Every structure is written in structure tokens, then in C-alpha cells.
Amino acid sequence: MADMAEVLTMLVAQEATVAVAESLTGGLIGAAITSVSGSSKAFRGGVISYATDLKHELLGVPQELLAREGAVDPGVAAAMAAGVARVCGATYGVAVTGVAGPEPQDGKPVGLVYVAVSGPGGQVSSRELRLLGSRERIRVETVDEAVDLLSGVLKANIGEHSG
């Protein structure tokens, strides 16, 4: 699993910033980032869009997509990531949406989570997760997976954005 301090070091080295759009994690990703001393050099902020309508109103997720697929969808995660990067003026946007439980949501099972990272030039990397365990475990594992995905994207972009 990626180390948050290492992720922040990579962001600073790339002169890049990050913002987060969180649903099921309710601010845990932002809290994890800001727990590292010096995070203000790279962390812009975030949006906790727990309610589905806020995903559209604050992050620009297409209303038609939300109406058709619901909030737990890979396209929604991708749009949230791009939207939070735009709203917060960040190089990278990280987004998570899913079902932490204890009950299914909109026909989607507990533990189904989508994580997305939007990067420079609008490229989006995403991951579907099928997590098991308690609500809290699903939320904590989602944070770890989001940080891990961001780390992978940053490592892939090191050559592109250096110098």
C-alpha cells in the first residue's frame, strides 16, 4: 500500500496539487492527507458530496448519468475526480463513490466501490473494488485504495512532468 508521505513528496516534486471528492469516506481521504506535515504544499482541498444531488451541483457530474446509473458507477467516479480538480484548481482529482453498508444502495451491493484519479490533460484512471467487512473496514480500505491509485498515477507521470 502506498505511503501518504511518499505521495505528497511526489506531488511536490512534480509541482502538482491534489483535491479530493469523497462520498462514502466522508472526509477520511482529506484527513489522511492532512495528517502528514507539509501537506499544504500539495493539498488544495475537497468536496464531501455524500448526497447524490451534490455530485451534480458541486462537481458537475451529469444529471443524466446519475439518473441512469445512480451514484455508484465508474463514470460517476471519473466525473467526480475531474470535477473536484476543476473546482479546486488542482492538478489531480481523487474521487470515491460506493456502498459502505450496512444495506445495499440503488441495487448495488455493499462493498462495491469505484475510485478514480483525474490527472493532467484530463486522463482518468479508475479502479473497481469489491470490499468485504464492516462499514468502517470498507471505508478505511477505500482510503488505502484511493491513495494507492493516486501513487500509481503519479509514478507513471514522473517522466512526463519533470524538468
C-alpha positions as CSV (number, residue, x, y, z in Angstrom):
1,M,0.0,0.0,0.0
2,A,1.2,3.5,-0.9
3,D,2.6,5.7,1.8
4,M,0.9,9.1,2.1
5,A,4.2,11.0,2.8
6,E,5.7,9.4,-0.3
7,V,2.6,10.5,-2.4
8,L,2.9,14.1,-1.1
9,T,6.7,14.1,-1.9
10,M,5.9,13.0,-5.5
11,L,3.3,15.7,-5.8
12,V,5.7,18.4,-4.6
13,A,8.5,17.1,-6.8
14,Q,6.1,17.4,-9.8
15,E,4.9,20.8,-8.6
16,A,1.5,19.4,-8.7
17,T,-1.5,19.6,-6.4
18,V,-4.4,17.3,-5.4
19,A,-8.0,17.7,-4.4
20,V,-10.5,15.0,-3.2
21,A,-14.1,14.3,-3.9
22,E,-15.4,11.9,-1.3
23,S,-18.7,10.2,-0.9
24,L,-18.7,7.0,1.3
25,T,-15.5,8.0,3.0
26,G,-16.9,11.3,4.3
27,G,-13.6,13.2,4.5
28,L,-11.3,10.3,5.5
29,I,-9.1,10.8,2.5
30,G,-8.6,14.5,3.2
31,A,-7.9,13.7,6.8
32,A,-5.3,11.2,5.8
33,I,-3.6,13.6,3.5
34,T,-3.6,16.5,6.0
35,S,-2.3,14.2,8.8
36,V,1.1,14.5,7.1
37,S,3.2,17.5,8.0
38,G,3.8,19.7,5.0
39,S,0.6,18.6,3.2
40,S,-0.3,22.2,2.5
41,K,2.4,22.3,-0.2
42,A,0.2,19.9,-2.4
43,F,-3.3,19.6,-1.0
44,R,-5.8,22.0,-2.3
45,G,-9.0,20.8,-0.5
46,G,-12.0,18.8,-1.3
47,V,-15.7,18.2,-1.5
48,I,-17.7,15.8,0.5
49,S,-20.6,15.0,-1.8
50,Y,-22.4,12.4,0.2
51,A,-25.8,13.3,-1.2
52,T,-26.3,12.4,-4.9
53,D,-27.6,15.8,-5.9
54,L,-24.3,17.4,-4.7
55,K,-22.3,15.3,-7.1
56,H,-24.1,17.1,-9.9
57,E,-24.4,20.6,-8.3
58,L,-20.9,20.9,-6.9
59,L,-18.8,18.6,-9.1
60,G,-20.6,18.7,-12.4
61,V,-21.4,15.0,-12.7
62,P,-24.0,14.8,-15.5
63,Q,-27.6,14.6,-14.1
64,E,-28.5,12.1,-16.8
65,L,-25.7,9.8,-15.7
66,L,-26.8,9.9,-12.1
67,A,-30.4,9.3,-13.1
68,R,-29.5,6.4,-15.3
69,E,-26.8,4.7,-13.2
70,G,-27.1,6.0,-9.7
71,A,-24.3,7.4,-7.6
72,V,-22.2,4.2,-7.5
73,D,-20.8,4.0,-11.0
74,P,-17.4,4.2,-12.6
75,G,-18.5,7.1,-14.8
76,V,-19.7,9.0,-11.8
77,A,-16.3,8.4,-10.0
78,A,-14.5,9.7,-13.1
79,A,-16.7,12.8,-13.4
80,M,-16.3,13.5,-9.6
81,A,-12.5,13.3,-10.0
82,A,-12.4,15.7,-12.9
83,G,-14.9,18.0,-11.3
84,V,-13.1,18.3,-8.0
85,A,-9.8,19.0,-9.8
86,R,-11.6,21.8,-11.8
87,V,-13.4,23.2,-8.8
88,C,-10.4,23.3,-6.5
89,G,-7.8,24.3,-9.2
90,A,-5.8,21.1,-8.6
91,T,-3.6,19.1,-11.0
92,Y,-5.1,15.8,-9.8
93,G,-8.5,14.9,-8.5
94,V,-9.2,11.8,-6.5
95,A,-12.8,10.6,-6.1
96,V,-14.5,7.7,-4.4
97,T,-18.1,6.6,-4.5
98,G,-19.6,3.3,-3.3
99,V,-21.7,1.4,-0.8
100,A,-20.2,1.1,2.7
101,G,-23.3,-0.6,4.1
102,P,-24.8,-2.0,6.0
103,E,-27.6,-2.1,3.3
104,P,-27.3,-2.1,-0.5
105,Q,-27.9,1.2,-2.3
106,D,-29.8,1.6,-5.6
107,G,-29.5,-2.1,-6.2
108,K,-25.7,-2.0,-5.7
109,P,-24.1,-4.4,-3.2
110,V,-22.3,-3.5,0.0
111,G,-18.6,-3.2,-0.7
112,L,-18.9,-2.1,-4.3
113,V,-16.7,1.0,-4.6
114,Y,-15.3,3.0,-7.5
115,V,-12.1,5.0,-7.2
116,A,-10.9,7.4,-9.8
117,V,-8.0,9.8,-10.3
118,S,-8.1,12.6,-12.9
119,G,-4.7,13.9,-14.0
120,P,-3.2,16.5,-16.3
121,G,-4.8,16.6,-19.7
122,G,-8.0,15.1,-18.4
123,Q,-6.7,11.5,-18.3
124,V,-8.7,9.4,-15.8
125,S,-7.5,6.2,-14.1
126,S,-10.1,4.2,-12.2
127,R,-10.5,1.0,-10.2
128,E,-13.5,-1.1,-9.2
129,L,-13.3,-2.5,-5.7
130,R,-15.3,-5.4,-4.2
131,L,-14.6,-5.0,-0.5
132,L,-15.6,-7.2,2.4
133,G,-16.1,-6.5,6.0
134,S,-17.7,-3.9,8.2
135,R,-18.8,-0.4,7.1
136,E,-15.7,1.0,8.8
137,R,-13.4,-1.5,7.2
138,I,-14.8,-0.7,3.8
139,R,-14.3,3.0,4.3
140,V,-10.7,2.6,5.5
141,E,-9.8,0.2,2.7
142,T,-11.3,2.7,0.2
143,V,-8.9,5.4,1.5
144,D,-6.0,3.0,1.1
145,E,-7.0,2.1,-2.4
146,A,-7.5,5.8,-3.4
147,V,-4.0,6.7,-2.1
148,D,-2.6,3.6,-3.9
149,L,-4.2,4.6,-7.2
150,L,-3.0,8.2,-6.9
151,S,0.5,6.9,-6.1
152,G,0.5,4.7,-9.3
153,V,-0.7,7.6,-11.4
154,L,2.0,9.9,-10.0
155,K,4.7,7.3,-10.6
156,A,3.5,6.9,-14.2
157,N,3.6,10.7,-14.7
158,I,7.0,11.3,-13.2
159,G,8.8,11.3,-16.5
160,E,6.1,13.4,-18.3
161,H,6.2,16.3,-15.8
162,S,9.8,16.6,-14.7
163,G,12.2,19.2,-15.9
